[in-house]
Amino acid sequence: MSAARATLPSWLISLLLHAVLIVALGLTLRLTPPQGAMAERIAEVGIVLKHTDGETEYFQHEGEAGGGDSAAAAATDTADSLAELFAEKPPADAADALPPPLAVIGPGVLERGGVGTAVGADDAPRRHRRGVDGKAITSVFGIEGEGYKFAYVFDRSGSMGGSGRGALRAAKAELIASLKSLEKTHHFQIIFYNDLPWRFNPTGHPGKMFFATEQNKALAIKFIGSITAAGATRHEEALLMAIAVQPDVIFFLTDADEPKLWPGQLAKIKRRAAGITINAIEFGFGPQSDRNNFLVQLARQNGGKYAYVDISKMLPVRP
């Protein structure tokens, strides 16, 4: 029986086995997606982008965006989506970072500043502040100036000491506090004026500025202490004298509505200043009456700031 059993030739068996392997391999290749398609399907699962068309919102898989154009297209869509998500946050109000165009200073600021007397300012000097590249940041009645060289032009006319209000004393105290905030690498000049200007000049050589060393500050404080209120008021000569020493910032303080600086005088000062910042501080009695007077214009035309100080609300000063 076994001898009669039919047997297949070996070559036929080998042919059948190879045919089976070929068929199996073909099925495997047909069922396996190409590498690009696999990456696209992974992308569909991993990243979903939100798009807006008018009022309609829809979601799209990253792999559907460009039909395989390039990775750059997908990256652009992703960046657009992230920007959209960030845009949903409420924007910051830029106005919060802007300084007010007009400062009106009342008793609260004056109390905190301790401007009752020059002695008070001397006892409580302001903390040193530095701007960029070693510049100083100093202030007078809340108005800040930044630079290396500062000139102080203060009215000393009779009205600054009249009616028992002690305006000149408060101005002196603020000036001393500002000086004490400067460092020895910075420069200063002080000009008090009525109908004529009178400048700080301990060396006998006019027309110069002085380093803010401790010795020069001490001499300046003695000079400030010697100033009394008397005489009439002439603004222009004192301002031009300050401009001549080429400071970075001028602090100009007066209580005089009259005499005004007329448009021609303001234009002359601006031309001579040629980029010097001029800040203006006005002393007044009671509420401010003119919000566009010559002091406001002087500050505006020369890149500075303006402040109004109601001296009726100042603290009583010690005799």
C-alpha positions in Angstrom: 0.0 0.0 0.0 2.7 2.5 0.9 4.7 1.6 -2.1 1.7 2.4 -4.3 1.0 5.9 -2.6 1.5 8.7 -5.0 4.2 11.2 -4.0 4.6 14.8 -5.3 7.9 15.8 -6.8 10.1 18.0 -4.6 10.2 20.8 -7.2 6.4 21.1 -7.2 6.4 21.3 -3.4 9.0 24.1 -3.5 7.0 26.0 -6.1 3.8 25.8 -4.0 5.7 27.1 -0.8 7.1 30.1 -2.7 3.7 30.9 -4.2 2.2 30.9 -0.6 5.0 33.2 0.6 4.6 35.6 -2.3 0.8 35.9 -1.7 1.3 36.4 2.0 3.9 39.2 1.4 1.5 40.9 -1.1 -1.3 40.9 1.4 1.0 42.4 4.1 2.2 45.2 1.8 -1.4 46.0 0.8 -2.6 46.3 4.4 0.4 48.3 5.6 0.1 52.1 4.9 3.1 54.0 3.5 5.3 55.9 6.0 3.9 59.3 5.0 0.4 58.2 5.5 1.3 56.7 8.9 2.9 60.1 9.9 -0.2 61.9 8.6 -2.5 59.6 10.7 -0.3 60.2 13.8 -0.5 63.9 13.2 -4.3 63.6 13.0 -4.4 62.1 16.4 -1.8 64.4 18.0 -2.6 67.9 16.8 -6.0 69.5 16.1 -6.1 73.1 14.9 -9.0 75.5 15.4 -9.9 77.8 12.4 -12.3 80.7 12.1 -14.1 81.5 8.8 -16.2 84.6 9.4 -18.6 83.7 12.2 -18.0 79.9 11.7 -15.5 78.0 13.7 -14.2 74.5 12.7 -11.5 72.1 13.7 -9.0 70.6 11.2 -6.4 67.9 11.7 -2.9 69.1 10.9 -2.4 66.4 8.2 -5.4 67.7 6.2 -4.0 71.3 5.8 -1.7 71.1 2.9 -1.9 67.6 1.4 1.8 67.0 2.3 3.1 70.3 0.9 5.9 70.7 3.5 6.6 70.8 7.2 6.7 74.6 7.0 3.0 74.8 6.1 2.1 72.7 9.2 4.4 74.9 11.4 2.7 78.0 10.1 -0.8 76.7 10.9 0.4 75.7 14.4 1.8 79.2 15.0 -1.4 80.8 13.8 -3.4 78.7 16.2 -1.1 79.6 19.1 -1.4 83.3 18.2 -5.2 83.0 18.2 -5.2 81.3 21.6 -3.0 84.1 23.1 -5.2 86.7 21.5 -8.1 85.5 23.6 -6.5 87.0 26.7 -7.7 90.6 27.4 -5.1 93.2 26.2 -3.3 95.3 28.7 -4.4 98.9 28.9 -1.4 101.0 27.7 -2.9 104.1 29.3 -2.0 102.7 32.7 1.7 103.0 32.0 1.5 106.6 30.8 2.2 109.5 33.2 -0.6 112.0 33.7 -0.2 115.1 31.5 -0.8 117.4 34.5 0.2 116.9 38.1 -1.6 118.9 40.8 0.1 118.4 44.1 -1.8 118.8 47.3 -1.1 118.3 51.0 -0.7 114.5 50.9 2.3 114.6 48.6 3.8 117.5 50.5 3.4 115.7 53.8 5.1 112.6 52.5 7.9 114.7 51.0 8.5 116.5 54.3 8.8 119.9 52.6 7.9 121.9 55.7 11.5 123.2 56.1 14.9 122.9 54.5 16.0 121.2 57.7 13.5 118.4 57.2 14.8 117.7 53.7 18.4 117.7 55.0 17.5 115.1 57.7 15.7 112.8 55.3 17.6 112.7 51.9 16.1 110.8 49.1 17.4 107.5 48.1 19.8 107.5 45.2 18.3 106.5 41.9 20.2 105.7 38.7 19.0 105.6 35.1 20.7 104.0 32.2 24.4 104.5 31.7 24.9 106.0 35.1 22.4 108.8 34.7 20.7 110.2 37.8 16.9 110.2 38.3 15.9 113.0 40.6 12.6 114.9 41.2 11.2 118.2 42.3 7.6 118.2 43.6 6.9 114.9 41.9 8.4 115.8 38.5 11.3 113.5 37.6 14.3 114.4 35.4 16.9 112.0 34.1 20.4 112.9 33.0 24.0 113.7 34.1 23.6 117.5 34.5 20.8 119.4 36.3 20.1 123.1 36.6 17.6 124.5 39.2 16.0 127.9 38.4 13.9 129.0 41.3 11.9 132.2 41.8 13.0 134.2 44.9 10.8 137.3 44.3 8.9 138.9 47.2 5.7 136.9 46.6 7.5 133.7 47.3 7.9 134.6 51.0 4.8 136.8 51.4 1.5 136.3 53.3 3.2 133.9 55.8 2.9 131.0 53.4 6.6 130.1 53.4 6.6 129.1 49.7 10.3 129.8 49.4 11.1 127.6 52.4 9.2 124.7 50.8 11.0 125.3 47.5 14.4 125.3 49.3 13.6 122.0 51.1 12.6 120.3 47.8 15.8 121.6 46.1 18.0 120.3 48.9 16.3 116.9 48.7 16.9 116.7 45.0 20.5 117.7 45.3 21.2 115.1 47.9 19.9 112.4 45.6 22.7 113.1 43.1 26.0 111.3 43.1 29.5 112.7 42.7 29.6 111.9 39.0 26.7 114.2 38.3 26.7 117.9 37.8 24.4 120.7 39.0 23.9 124.5 39.0 21.5 126.6 41.0 20.0 129.9 40.0 17.7 132.0 42.2 16.2 135.0 40.5 13.9 138.0 41.0 14.4 140.9 38.7 18.0 139.6 38.3 19.4 136.1 38.4 21.9 135.0 41.1 23.7 131.7 40.6 25.7 129.4 42.7 29.4 130.2 42.1 31.8 129.1 45.0 34.9 129.2 42.8 34.5 132.7 41.4 34.5 131.4 37.8 31.0 132.0 36.4 29.2 130.0 33.7 30.0 126.5 34.9 28.4 123.5 36.5 29.7 121.6 39.6 30.2 118.0 40.5 27.7 116.8 43.1 30.5 115.9 45.6 29.7 116.1 49.3 31.8 119.3 49.6 29.9 121.0 46.8 26.6 119.9 48.1 27.4 121.4 51.5 28.4 124.7 49.9 25.2 124.6 47.8 23.1 124.1 51.0 24.8 127.2 52.6 24.0 129.1 49.4 20.4 128.1 49.4 20.1 129.0 53.1 21.3 132.6 52.3 18.5 133.2 49.8 15.6 135.5 50.9 12.4 136.6 49.1 12.5 140.1 47.7 12.1 142.1 44.5 10.1 141.8 41.3 10.2 138.9 38.8 11.9 138.5 35.4 11.9 134.9 34.1 13.8 135.1 30.7 17.3 136.1 31.9 17.4 133.3 34.5 16.3 130.6 32.1 18.8 131.7 29.4 21.6 131.7 32.0 20.7 128.1 32.9 20.5 127.1 29.3 24.0 128.6 28.7 25.6 125.9 31.0 24.1 123.2 28.9 22.4 120.9 31.4 20.4 117.9 30.5 17.4 118.9 32.6 16.2 122.3 34.0 13.7 122.5 36.9 12.0 125.9 36.7 9.9 127.0 39.7 7.9 130.2 40.1 4.7 131.5 41.6 4.3 134.3 39.1 1.5 134.4 36.6 2.8 137.9 35.8 4.8 138.9 34.0 4.2 136.2 31.4 6.6 134.8 28.9 5.1 135.8 25.6 5.2 133.5 22.5 8.3 135.3 21.1 10.1 134.7 24.4 9.0 131.1 24.5 10.2 130.5 20.9 13.6 132.1 21.8 14.0 129.8 24.8 13.1 126.8 22.8 15.6 127.7 20.1 18.4 128.3 22.6 17.5 125.1 24.6 17.9 123.0 21.5 16.8 119.7 23.2 17.4 120.5 26.9 14.4 119.3 28.9 12.6 122.0 30.9 10.2 121.0 33.6 8.0 123.7 35.1 6.6 123.8 38.6 4.0 126.5 39.4 3.1 127.6 42.9 -0.4 128.9 43.3 -2.8 129.9 46.0 -6.0 127.8 45.7 -7.2 125.8 42.7 -5.4 126.1 39.4 -7.1 128.7 37.2 -5.3 128.4 33.8 -4.4 125.0 32.4 -2.7 126.4 29.4 -0.6 129.2 30.8 3.0 130.1 29.7 4.5 127.5 32.2 2.4 124.7 30.7 3.5 125.8 27.2 7.2 126.2 28.3 7.3 122.6 29.6 5.4 121.2 26.6 7.6 123.0 24.0 10.8 121.7 25.6 9.9 118.1 26.3 9.3 118.5 30.0 6.5 118.1 32.5 4.4 120.6 34.4 3.1 120.5 38.0 0.9 122.8 40.0 1.4 123.1 43.8 -1.5 124.6 45.8 0.5 126.4 48.5 -2.7 127.0 50.5 -2.6 123.3 51.4 1.0 123.2 52.5 1.9 122.2 56.0 2.7 125.1 58.4 6.4 125.7 58.4 8.6 126.2 61.5 10.0 129.7 61.9 
